Amino acid sequence: MTGLRLGPLLRYVDWDAGGTATVWVEADRPCTAEVRCEDGAYGTTRTFQIAGHHYALIPVTGLTPGTATAYEVLLDDRRVWPPEDSRFPPSTIRTPAGPGAPSAGLRVSFGSCRWASPAHGEQDPVGPDALDTLATRIARDPGAERPDVLLLLGDQVYADETSQATRRWLAERRDLSEPPGAEVADYEEYTHLYDESWRDPVVRWLLSTVPSCMIFDDHDVIDDWNTSAAWLADVRATPWWQERVLSGLMSYWVYQHLGNLSPAELATDELYAAVRAAPDGTDLLRRFASEADRDPACARWSYRRDFGRTRLLMVDSRAARVLEEQHRAMLDDGEARWVREQALDGRGSYDHLLVGTSLPWLLPPFIHDVESWDSALCGGERGARWARFGEWLRRAADLEHWAAFPDSFEKLSALIAEAGSGPGAPATVCVLSGDVHHAYVAEPSWTSGDPDAKVVQLTCSPVHNSIPASIKLGFRFGWSRLARGLGHGLTRHGRVTPSAVNWRKTGGPWFGNQLMTLTLRGRSADLRLDHARTTDSGTELVTVEERSLTAGP
């Protein structure tokens, strides 16, 4: 009898006509997977196989715009979702009203960096999980406010920082005294990470009823993934890396990337078609992952989603990098052109541009200056000895954000200004990021004149993780006047060209397990930051910041 191993995850919901969606599942054997909705909408497909696992991304058609309809998942005609003993409300697919109808707006919640929650009854060493807490709140009152889409901006799983439970499981498979030790080594071990993270009952239900968009960051593969050419050469010399990176890319394609795509994009995806047609798609996917690792231009992990008059442009700031020291770039030439085209395409047809990038564009100024200075040292600006020091510091201090790729930083800044200027400019350009285990709001200004749109850097992490007290102090110090002076001294030493953009912090820093939410209605944009906290009545999301981004001065 076929069973549901993982899922369902509600991924894509069409915001143009409102009639289609996709639902991702993993079954325990080959089967026909179906979604049946209360309103008669329906979808079915056969599973495909990767490394002995069986998956389906079920296209659902015939949804009624402007409704919420409960759905069931069936495998080989047997209902497997919702479970018979489910304590949660029915999973639903909510569709927008469609073009021309009055709009209730768009609510986007986002964050990054989530360690899997411990099993029920175990003490949580880092406090309540923001996703768990959000799910509990929605389940308690299904008619209350909920996100229209959840953006998970990296580190959905931690391949290099495994839990005690996972370490015990790994130790039953292999000798942990051999590299990579208690880190994951292959595809099967990656599947265990997703099981651990997404089988959490409340998060499983949340992901079944709130659409999600995802992008990877470093811990989805390894800490500081693609820091530099020297880093890459060193890790490629290890005996375990090749299997690790291929398994990381393969599992990301299956568990996260496919669900980011629309049915129309899936219909033209040659790899997806080939994998579905093959009795076993493992070798096909492995060859693709190998090519993507060898040449970033062979794959595009970035993608675009339009939610009515809001555009989301999710940018891969990990795998698309050019690492050759004299030509370093956050995005290869083809990727950079694509991002530019998507940002400017149909300008005037959207009121808000959301740029999702796991790594913040605007960091605390001192940290930005340190990364720019270090990049100059590594590039040989102060000679070979300084270059060696720069490479050591880059790895030791995780100096590999946009600021560590100065040309890419300036190009992104110029693109944001261009997209936000002139006739047809959106009301806001919001850069959504995570990674740095705290939250803040930063607002830029350009030396050549500010764009017409309100531009903000919105950073929110972690969803469920921790940060040492010393790092908290460092982030606070990074915004200070003294730190700015020290940073300017370093950039003078490195002969760094001054940036065309300056910025200031207008909110934060905030520390804790948290989620940010943007509510977009017409040309207005409101921001809220919620912390997951333990109260007398249990865990709750407590609002710690609320503001309008578009209100006048």
N, C-alpha and C positions, 0 to 999 in steps of 0.2 A: 504494500500500500504506500503510495507516494506521499511524502511529508514535506512541509515547509521548513527549510533549514534556517533561512534568514529573510527578513523583510516582512511585509511589503514596505517599500519606500515610494511615496508619491513624489515624483521628480518634476516633470514638465507639465505645466497647465497653460494652455493657449490663452493669451490675453488680447488677441486680435478678434477672432470670431467666438472664442470661448467654448468651442465644441470638442476639443481634443485634449488628451492628457497621456502621460506614460507612467506606468507603475513597474518598479523593479522588484524581482524576487529571486531567491535562490532555493531550488528544490533539492531533495536528497537523491533523485534519480531522473533520468530523461522522462519528459512528460509533455503534455499540452497544458499550458498555463492560461487561465482565463480570469478576466475581471467582469463581474456583473453588477450593474448599478440599479438602484431602486427606480430610477426614472427611465430605465430601458437601455441606457448606454451600455456599450459592450466592447470587449476586446479579447483577442486570443492569439497565441503564438506558440510555437514549439520552443523548448529550451535549447540552448547551445552548451557545448562542453568545453571547459578549460581545466586541465590538470585534474581530471576526475571530479570536478564540480559542475553543477548544472544550473544555468542562469536563464532568465528571461526578462526582457524589457517589453512589457505588454502595452501596445498602443490602444488607447480607449477612445472611441469615436461616438458621436451622437449625443454628447452632453448638452444639456439645455443651458444657454447663457443666463447668468444672473441667478444661479441656484446652488444649493448645497445638496448633494445626493450621496447617500450611504452606499458603500460598495462591499462586495465580497470577493475573495480570491479562491478559485477552484483549481486543483491540480488533478488532471485526468477525471474531471467531473465530480470530484469530491471536495467539499468546502473545507478549506484549511485556515481561512481567516474571515472573520474574527474567530478566535478559539471559543469553544463552547463555554468555557469557564471564565471568559474575559470579564474583568471588572471595569473596563473602560467603555466610554460611549462608542457608538459605531464610527469607524473611519469614514471620512467623507471626502469627496472631491468638490471643492467650491470653485465656481467659474465666475469670471467677471461678466458684467451686464452686456458688454459688447459695444461697438462703435455707435455713437449717437445717443446712448442711454445715459441718464444721470449717473455720475461717477461718485462712488463712496470713497474714492481715493485708493492709495496703495500703501500698505504697511509692510516695511522691510525690516526684519531683525537680523543682526549680524554679530559675529564674534569668531574667535579662533582659539586653538590650543586647548584640546580637551583630552585629559587622561580619562580612561574608562572609569566609571564609578565602581566602587567595590561592591561585592555581592551583598544582597540584602542581609542586614544584621551585623555586617562588619563596620567598624569605625572608619569614617572618611578622614584621612589625615589632612586634606586640603580644604575642608568645608564643603557645603552643599554645592552640587552641580547645577549651573544655571539652566542647562537644557532640561534636566530632571525637574527642576522647580517650575520652569515654564510649562512643561507637559502636565504637571500636577495641577497647576492653576487652570489650564484649559479644560482638563478632564473634569475638574470640580464644577465648572460652569461652561458647558460647550457653547452657549450663546454669547459669552463674553468676548471681549476684544482678543484677537489672535493675529499673528503675522499672516500676511498673504503669501509671503515667501521668506524662507530662512536661508541666509547666506553664511556658509561655513568656509572661513577664509584661511584654511590651512591647519595642518597638524590634527587631522581627524583621527589618526592613529599615531602611535609612537613606536616606530620600529627599533629605536635605539634606547628607549627607556621603558622597559617592560615591567609589568606589575609582578608582585610576588606570586600570584596565581599562575600567570603566564610562565614565569621562570620555572615553577614546579612542572608545568606541562612540557616545557622545552627539555627539561632534564630527563624526562621519560623517553624523549626521542633521540637524544644525542648527548655527547660529553660536553658540558659547558666549560670545561677547562680549555677546549680548543676554540680558536676564533671562528665566528664572532661572539663566542660566549653566550651571554644571556640576551643578546640582540637577535632579531629574527634573521634567518638565513635563506629561506626559500619561499616559494609561493604558498605552500601549505601552511607555513607559519604566519604568513600575512593573512590568510583566511581566518586564522585563529584570532588575530587582532581585531578584525572586523566583527567576528562573532562576539568577542568580549565587549566591544564598544556598542554595537547596535542591537544586541540581544537584551540589554538592560530593558526591562518591560516597559517602563514609562517612556524612555527615549524611543523604543521601538514603536510604540503607539503614536508618539509625536511625529515621527518621520513618516508614518503611514497616513497622516491626515493634514500635514502642513508641507506644501511643496518646498523643495530644497535645491539650491545651486551650490556647487563646491569647487574648490581649487586646492591643489596641494601646496605644502611648504616643506621645509627641510626635514622635519622629523618624520614625515610620511615615508621618507627614505633613510636619511641619516642627518644628524646635526651638522649644520654648515654645508649642506649639499651644494656642490659647485661654487665653493668660495673662490677658488683661483685655479690657474693652470697647474701650479706646483702642487696644490692640494689634490687635484684630480690625478696627477701622475703618481703621487704617493699612494693614494687609495687603490688605483688600478693595479699597483704592484702587489697587493695582498691577494692571497688565494681565494678569499671568500667574496670579494666585492662584485665580481661579474654576476654571480647568481643573485646576490642581494639587489643590485640595481635593476636587473631585468625583472625579477619578481616584483619589485616595487612598482615599476612602470606597468607591468601586466595587470597587477591587482588594482592599481589606480584606474586603468582603462575600464576594467570590468565593474568595479564597485562604485566609482565616482564619476568618471568622465562621460560614459555613455548616457547617463541620466541628465547630463547638462544639455544635451542636444535635442533639438526639436524633431518631430517625426519626419519633417521634410529633409532635415540634415541627415538623419539616419538613413533615409531612403537613398541617398547619394553617396553614402560612406562605403567605399569599396572594401575596406577591412572588415567592417561589421557584416556586410553581405557575405564575404568569404567565410568568416568564422561561423555564421549561422548555417551556411550551406554544407560545411564540412562535418563529417562524423565526429571529429575531434579537432577543435580550433587551436590547440595548444601551440603547435609548431608555427602556425601562421602568426599568432600573437607574439610569440617569442622572437620571431624574425623582425617583426615591427618594432618591438621594444629594443632590440639590439641596434637597429638602424637609428632609432630615436636617440639612443644613448651615444652612438658614434657621431651623429650629425644632427644637432637640434633642429636644423631647417627641415628635416624629414617629417616632423610631426608638429601639429599645432594643438596645444592644450588650451590656449586662450579661446574665448567664445563670447558671443553677444546675445543678449536677450532683451526684447522690447516688451515692456509691461504697459500697454496703452501708450501714454505720452511720457513714460519714464524709460530711459535706456540704461541697461546694465552692460558694461564692458568689462569682462573679467580677464585680467592680464596675468599670464604666466610669468612670474618673476624668479623662477628657479631653473627650469629645464631649457629655457630659450636663450640662456646666457652665452656670450662669446667670451672665452676666458684667456685667450692669448694676450699677454700683458700689454703690448703696445696697441691692441685693438679691442680692449675690454668694452663690453656693452651688456647691459641688462637684457636686451632683446637683439637677436640677429636681425639683419637688414630686412628680410622678408617679413618677420614678425612685426617689426617696427612699422613697416609700410601698412600692414594689415590693421594694426591698432589705430593708426592715423586715419585710414579710410573709414573704419567703423565709427570713430568718434565724430567725423565730419559728415558722414553720409546722411542725407536727408535732414541736415540741420535746419531747425524751424519746425520739424515734426515732433520734437520732444521738448518737454518743459524742464526735465531734470536729467542730468547725465551723472550716473554712478560709475566710478572707475574702481573696480575691485582689484586690489593687489595685496597679496599676503604681507608684503613688507611695506612699512609706511614710506610714503614719498617725503613727508616733512617730519623729521626727527627733532628731539630737543637740540637746539643750535650747537651746543658744545659737542654732542655726539656726532652731529653732521660734520662739523669742522674736523674732528679727529679722523673720521672716515675719509674725508677728502684729502687731508694731509697724508694719511697712511697710503692712499692710492697713489699720490704723487711720489712718495718714497719708494713704493714697490715698482713704480714705473721708471726709477733711476734718476729722479730729479736731483737728488743729493748724493748720488754715487752708489757704488756696489755695496758698501758696508751698511748704509742706511737702507738700501733695498732689502738686504737680508733681515735687518731688524723689522722692517715694515711687514714682510711676509710672516715673520713670527708673531708680530702683534696682531695682524689681521686674523690669524687663526685663533690666537689666545683670547681675543676680546670680541670675536664674532663681528668683525667690521666688514659686513658684506651686504649692506642695504643699498637703496638707490644712491645714497651719498657716496658709496664706494665705487660707483660707476659714474663719474662726474659728467661725461658727455651725455649719457642716458638721462641723468637727472635734469640737465638743462633742456634736453629735447622734450621730455615729458612736461616740464614746466611750460615750455613754449606752446606745446599742443594744447594743454589745458587753457592757457590764455587765449589761444586762437579759437578753440571750441566755445569759449564763453564770451566772445566779443562780436560786436556788429549786429546787423539785422538777423533776426532768427535766433539770437543767443538764448540759451535756456535760462531759467531763473536761477538754478544752482548747478554747480559742478562739485560733487562730493567724492572725495577719494576715501574709500573704505578699506581699512587695513587692520591687521592684528599683530601677531608675532612677539611683541615686546612686553607682554604680561602686565600691562596696565592700560588705562584708557585716558584719552585727552582729546581736546579740540584745538586745532591750530588754524590760523587764518593768514594767508600770504598777501604780499603786495609786490608789485613788479616795478622795477626802476624805470621802465618805459611807459608806465601807466597801467592801471588795473583794468581787467576785463569787466564787461557789463554784468556778468553773472556773479552771484555770490559763490566764492570758492572756499571750501573748507577741507581740511584733513580730519577725518573722523577715525580714530584708532580705538579698538576695543578688543582686549584679551586680558586674561584667559577666560574661557568658558568654565574650565574646571582644571586648575593647575595651581602652582605656587610661585612665589618670587622671594628670594632672600632679602633680608632687611638691608643689607649693604647695597644691593642693586636698586632698591627703592630710593635710598639716599642718592645714588648716582643719577637716577632719572630726575629727581627733584633738583639736584644741583645743576643738571644740564640745561635748565631753563633760566638760571640765575644770571645776573649782570656780570658777576665775577667770572662765571664760566664762559660767557660770551667773549670777554676780554682774553681769557686764556686761549680760547678757540681761534680767535683772530691771530694771536701770536703764532700758533701752530701753522695756520694756513700761509702766513708770511714766510715762515721757515721752509715750507714745502713749495713756495712759489705758485700757490694755487690761484687761478684766475677767479676773481670775485663773481659770485652768482648773480644772475639777473633777477632773482627773487629773494625777498626777505620774508620772515614770518614771525608771528608771536602766538603764544599760547593764550587761548581765551576760555579754556575750561580744563580742569584737572590739575595734576594727575590724580586719577582715582585707581585704587588698588582693591582687588577682590575678584571673586568669580562673578562675571557680569555679561550682560548683553546690551547692545545699543539698538534702538528702534527709530527708524525714520518714518514719519507719516507724511505722505505727499498727496496734496489735493490741489488740483489746478496748478498754479504757480507758487503755492505756498509749501513750505517744508518745516516740519516740527521734529525736534530731536528729544529723545528720552533715554536715559541710562538707568538700568535696573541692576541692583546687586542681589545675589542669592544669599540670604541670611537665615540663620536659625532663630526663630522667635518662640514665644511661649506656646503658640498654636501650631508649631511645626516650621518647615522651611517655606520661605516666601520670597518673592521678588519685590524688593523695596526700591522705590524710585529715589535716586540721589541727585539727579539733574534733569531739568526739563526746560526747554527753551524753543523759541521760534528762530529758524535760521534766516528767514526772509523778512522779518519785521524791520521797519526802518530804524534809524538811530534814535 
